[in-house]
Amino acid sequence: MNRNVPLTPCPAHRTGSVVSRVVTTALLRERGLTTAQITARCAPGGPWRTLLPGVHLLHPGHATGEELLHAALVYAGRPPAAGRARAARDREAPAPGPEVYGDAMLTGRAALALHGFDSVPGLAALRRVDVLVPRTRRLRSTGFVRVVRSSTVPDPVRAGGFPAAPVERAVADAAADMTDAASVHRLLTDAVRVGHVEPAAVVRELNLAELLGRPAVVAAMDALLAEGRSLAEDRLYAVVHGHGLPEPVWNVDIRLPGGPCVGAVDAYWPEQAVAVVLDTRVPRRGAEDDEGRTGPADGAEREHLERLGITVVRVSPKRLREEPAHPALVVRTALMAAEDREPAAYVRVLPR
């Protein structure tokens, strides 16, 4: 019998990693235990507990948050019969890793807790674990596990050592289960406040999940977009000051003399006629790219400004967060190139 399987009650902190504390019936049988022995040890008062069908906790008492996550993934990710032989061979490797999670990943509040969200309970307070799997999987929700099936399953990211849905997908799956507007408001603003994800990515996932029409989500959208714009403006200020760019005028409307506004810009250098516009608007279906740029209306406004001789630099919040040196270089190049351009048309610059 494998010595990794404790035969007597043992506190969780003395049983090694979560992988050795939460195991499947199949693995215990591979290690020499009979079904009767497993059943006896998981009986009331015994040294083990059954957490989920075919998944056991090898110590008495309550499971930790990490043990619940691992158990949920083991339950949802167990390979089909055709793949069990390969999984068994993998476990016999010299340095085996966690049991096979297959195509399962954490989502919803459990994933957001791992991503560090303040608006969801921590692992110790988990009462339910959402696990995302392909729609074709035959799997039922049971116990503390809710199975979320989807025809569009994203590539998982590692969070706290577990496979988890990307932040924007986890947010959408969590919001799908909420009806309280205040809770949705906290969730969406938390998503962007500390830079977890850009608003455009959240809106895109909410749209794909057909949640944008829900009253609780509608009520939170203004706060989400305002939080995202504020954060993007702070990053733009940091780029300008941190990379030694000349001080622009901030948040202005550009108007023709005696005429209408032809464009609202976030930063403007009047002497060089260079403007920066943040792409923080809500993406429309089929009109956004990976950085959340929106479609025809924005292009028409940019063309109008450029016909007046104004260079427009459009910057995404994602680029400001991940590659701040890039927009700084683009703006600096535009400012330097202004000397070689024809003078821009005379325009009025007014605060927004």
Disulfide bonds with the S-S distance in Angstrom:
none
